[in-house]
Amino acid sequence: MFIPNQLSRKNLAHKLNLHFDENMQDWEYEIADYKRLNDFLNEYEKATTTESEKQSLMEIIIDSLNDRLLDEDEATFNQYLPKTISLIKNHKAIHVGSLAYWTRGFAISEILREQLNYN
């Protein structure tokens, strides 16, 4: 299971100019925004981004992509999926919790399972 880190959330909010409030229980899902996918992916790839920040970013990225599927926006989904899959494959150990969550019961679940050979 993904366990968020408040300091990482605050740091990401500052770096990416995102709304943050200590009382936001599901911050990653509340601020997910497909229009910012490029920003989220770029921040993920920076050498200064911590593992904990990458975990939060991946939650945001996957949630944003899942929303694109629900809204039937295949163009945006297909634009960002390959990069997302590549990042997960390259950092799979830190995303075990996210994969356990997102590969069951969501619009994106089957695609993640297939792309990542995840059962």
C-alpha positions, -999 to +999 in steps of 0.1 A: +000+000+000+012+035-008+017+055+024+021+093+017+047+114+033+036+149+044+070+165+039+072+151+004+037+164-003+047+199+009+079+199-011+060+189-043+033+215-037+061+241-034+081+229-064+050+225-087+029+254-073+001+230-062-025+236-035-016+219-002-034+218+031-024+196+061-061+184+062-061+171+027-064+134+033-061+123-003-038+150-016-024+131-046-059+124-059-073+158-051-046+177-071-043+152-100-047+171-132-041+157-167-032+192-179-001+190-157+010+155-166+041+168-184+051+188-153+046+157-130+066+135-153+094+161-156+096+165-118+097+127-114+128+125-136+148+152-119+178+140-100+168+160-069+134+143-066+134+119-036+120+084-037+091+095-015+083+124-038+084+099-068+059+077-050+035+106-046+041+118-081+034+084-095+001+083-076-008+117-092+003+106-126-017+073-126-048+090-112-046+116-139-042+089-166-071+069-151-093+100-153-084+104-190-097+068-196-129+076-177-134+107-198-126+087-230-096+110-238-075+083-256-052+109-272-039+123-239-038+088-223-018+073-252+005+103-252+016+098-215+012+061-209+045+049-225+066+073-204+047+064-173+052+026-179+089+032-185+092+051-152+074+024-133+096-003-148+127+016-139+116+022-103+093-008-097+106-014-062+093+020-049+059+016-066+049-018-052+022-003-031+008+019-059+007-011-083-011-032-057-037-005-055-040+006-091-040-028-107-073-038-092-107-022-099-099+009-119-103+018-156-065+017-159-060-016-140-060-040-169-037-018-190-012-016-161-013-053-155-007-060-192+020-034-198+039-043-166+033-081-167+017-077-132-006-103-118 
